[in-house]
Amino acid sequence: MAIEVFNRYENKYLMDTKAFYAIYNRLMEYMELDAYNKDDKFYSISNLYYDTENHTLVRNSLAKPKYREKLRIRAYGVPAANAKVYLELKKKVFGLVNKRRTALKLHEAYEFVRCGQPPAFREGMNRQVVGEIEYFLSRYELRPMAYLAYDRIAMFCKGNRDLRITFDTNIRSRRHDLKLELGDYGDQLMERGQWLMEVKAEKTIPVWLSKLLSELRMYRTSFSKYGNEYKKSIRNAKPERESIVL
């Protein structure tokens, strides 16, 4: 059964292709690829982020308070209408990321967020997470706001699956055709050849990884895919649109 509740620290690093290969080859001494990355193939992840009309959730997240939260539907690849997806509630409290998700069919996830009422419970759904999402939906009037997809390589530490490292590239987004089944196309969010590495651990990272990051001069950065998409498509574009109106 897929893990449905995560509590972990997540550190992010931006790099170019040369730096990616430098650390990737070193990491393979200690780690093994995710089952979906066999034969060095990427797998794609697509997300539909929900927010209020005034972008309350993403604006609050960008202000970097001690507590922030967001809701999304996540699929692997481009899902069919009745495919299994995950409805995810993601929170960050004092730097600790808490992600809670439940498996639903795509049309069920759409309807749950639209009306605030969960589908009839059945085996495979997480009853507690469904209840938490239902309460979250009662606090906000949400609408589909942004689509984000990317290609991923993921790996786990050998003998310690609490440490997970992912590399995302070809991050693309759109604010139209806001349905996951309509394809994974979109505008590029980062420069060509850039990678986002995320180090995810329940506790502190091992000494060998700390030394490797230091040796390769890789330093943590703050990077939210949805937050950067909002800044690129809404916040930074706003003055330009207003000047045209004037």
C-alpha positions in Angstrom: 0.0 0.0 0.0 1.3 3.5 -0.9 2.3 5.6 2.1 -0.4 8.2 2.8 1.0 10.2 5.8 4.5 11.8 5.6 6.3 13.8 8.3 9.7 14.9 7.2 12.1 17.8 6.6 12.7 18.8 3.0 15.7 20.8 1.8 15.9 22.1 -1.8 18.9 22.8 -4.1 18.9 24.3 -7.6 21.6 23.2 -10.1 22.5 23.0 -13.7 23.0 19.8 -15.7 26.7 19.5 -15.0 26.1 19.8 -11.3 23.3 17.3 -11.5 25.5 14.6 -13.0 28.3 15.4 -10.6 26.1 14.6 -7.5 23.9 12.0 -9.2 26.9 9.7 -9.9 28.2 10.1 -6.4 24.8 9.4 -4.8 24.5 6.1 -6.6 27.2 4.8 -4.3 24.8 5.1 -1.4 21.3 5.0 -3.0 19.1 3.1 -5.3 16.6 4.3 -7.9 12.9 4.2 -7.3 11.1 1.3 -9.0 9.6 3.8 -11.6 13.1 4.9 -12.6 14.4 1.6 -13.8 16.7 1.8 -16.8 17.4 5.5 -16.0 14.0 6.6 -17.2 12.1 9.6 -15.8 8.5 9.3 -14.6 6.2 12.3 -14.9 4.1 13.8 -12.1 1.2 16.1 -12.8 -0.5 18.3 -10.2 -3.6 20.5 -10.0 -3.3 23.2 -7.3 -6.4 24.7 -5.7 -6.6 28.2 -4.2 -9.1 30.9 -3.4 -10.0 33.6 -5.9 -7.6 36.0 -4.2 -4.7 33.4 -4.1 -4.9 33.2 -0.3 -3.0 30.0 0.1 0.0 30.7 -2.1 0.3 34.3 -0.9 0.3 33.1 2.7 3.0 30.5 1.8 5.2 33.1 0.1 5.1 35.2 3.3 6.9 32.3 5.0 4.8 32.0 8.2 5.5 29.3 10.7 2.4 27.5 9.4 1.3 27.1 5.8 -0.9 24.7 3.9 -2.0 23.9 0.3 -4.2 21.4 -1.5 -3.6 19.6 -4.7 -4.6 16.6 -6.8 -1.6 14.6 -7.9 -1.4 12.0 -10.7 1.4 10.0 -12.2 1.5 10.7 -15.9 -1.7 11.9 -17.6 -4.6 10.1 -16.0 -7.8 8.9 -17.5 -11.2 10.1 -16.1 -11.5 7.0 -13.8 -7.8 6.6 -13.0 -6.5 6.6 -9.4 -5.1 9.9 -8.2 -4.2 11.3 -4.9 -5.9 14.2 -3.1 -3.2 15.7 -1.0 -3.2 18.2 1.9 0.3 19.5 2.5 1.2 21.5 5.6 4.5 23.0 6.8 4.9 23.7 10.5 8.2 25.1 11.9 10.0 23.6 8.9 8.5 20.1 9.2 6.5 19.0 6.2 3.4 17.1 6.9 1.7 15.6 3.8 -1.5 13.6 4.1 -3.2 12.0 1.1 -5.9 9.6 0.1 -6.4 7.7 -3.2 -9.5 8.5 -5.2 -10.7 8.3 -8.7 -10.0 11.4 -10.7 -13.7 12.4 -11.1 -14.2 11.8 -7.3 -11.4 14.1 -6.4 -12.8 16.8 -8.7 -16.2 16.5 -7.1 -14.9 16.3 -3.5 -13.1 19.6 -3.9 -16.0 21.2 -5.8 -18.7 20.5 -3.3 -16.8 19.7 -0.1 -18.5 16.4 0.3 -16.4 13.2 0.1 -17.4 10.2 -1.9 -18.8 7.1 -0.2 -16.0 5.4 1.8 -14.5 2.2 0.4 -11.4 0.1 0.8 -8.3 1.9 -0.3 -9.4 5.3 1.0 -7.9 6.8 4.2 -10.9 7.8 6.4 -8.9 10.1 8.7 -7.3 12.0 5.8 -10.6 12.3 4.1 -12.0 13.9 7.2 -9.1 16.4 7.5 -9.5 17.4 3.8 -13.3 17.8 4.3 -12.6 20.2 7.2 -10.0 22.1 5.2 -12.5 22.5 2.4 -15.1 23.9 4.8 -12.7 26.8 5.6 -12.0 28.0 2.0 -13.9 28.5 -1.2 -11.4 26.8 -3.6 -11.1 26.6 -7.3 -8.6 24.9 -9.6 -5.9 27.6 -10.0 -2.7 26.2 -11.6 -1.4 23.1 -13.3 2.1 21.9 -12.7 4.0 18.9 -14.2 7.6 17.7 -14.2 9.8 14.8 -14.9 11.4 13.1 -11.9 14.2 10.8 -10.9 13.8 9.5 -7.3 16.1 7.4 -5.2 16.2 5.9 -1.7 19.1 5.3 0.6 20.2 1.7 0.6 19.1 0.2 3.9 17.3 3.4 5.0 14.2 4.3 3.1 13.6 7.2 5.4 16.0 9.2 3.3 14.7 10.0 -0.2 16.2 12.3 -2.8 14.4 13.5 -5.9 15.5 15.4 -9.0 12.8 17.3 -11.0 13.4 18.9 -14.4 11.3 20.2 -17.3 8.9 21.8 -14.8 6.0 23.2 -16.8 2.8 25.0 -15.9 -0.4 26.5 -17.2 -3.4 28.4 -16.0 -5.9 27.2 -18.6 -7.2 23.8 -19.4 -7.2 23.0 -15.7 -7.9 19.3 -15.8 -5.2 16.7 -15.4 -6.6 14.5 -18.2 -6.0 17.2 -20.8 -2.3 16.6 -21.1 1.0 17.5 -19.4 2.0 20.5 -21.5 2.7 24.0 -20.3 5.2 26.9 -20.2 8.6 26.2 -18.7 9.0 27.4 -15.1 12.8 27.3 -15.0 15.6 27.9 -17.5 16.4 24.9 -19.8 18.8 22.5 -18.2 18.0 23.4 -14.6 17.2 20.8 -12.0 15.6 21.0 -8.6 16.9 18.5 -6.0 15.0 17.8 -2.9 16.5 16.0 0.1 13.7 14.5 2.2 14.4 12.9 5.6 12.5 12.2 8.8 15.5 13.2 10.9 18.9 14.8 10.2 20.7 13.8 7.0 23.6 11.3 7.3 27.1 12.6 7.6 28.2 11.3 4.3 25.5 13.3 2.5 26.4 16.4 4.5 30.0 16.1 3.5 29.1 15.4 -0.2 26.9 18.6 -0.4 29.7 20.6 1.2 32.4 19.2 -1.1 30.3 20.0 -4.2 29.4 23.4 -2.8 25.7 22.9 -2.9 23.6 25.1 -0.7 20.0 25.0 0.3 17.6 27.4 -1.3 13.9 28.2 -1.0 11.9 27.1 -4.0 8.2 26.4 -4.2 7.0 25.2 -7.6 3.5 26.6 -7.0 4.9 29.8 -5.4 7.3 30.5 -8.3 4.5 29.8 -10.8 2.3 32.3 -9.0 5.1 34.9 -9.0 5.8 34.4 -12.7 2.2 34.3 -14.0 0.3 36.5 -11.6 2.3 38.7 -9.2 5.1 39.8 -11.4 2.8 40.2 -14.4 0.3 42.4 -12.5 2.0 45.8 -12.9 2.3 45.3 -16.6 -1.4 44.6 -17.0 -2.3 47.6 -14.9 -0.1 49.9 -16.9 -1.8 48.7 -20.1 -5.2 49.5 -18.6 -4.1 53.0 -17.6 
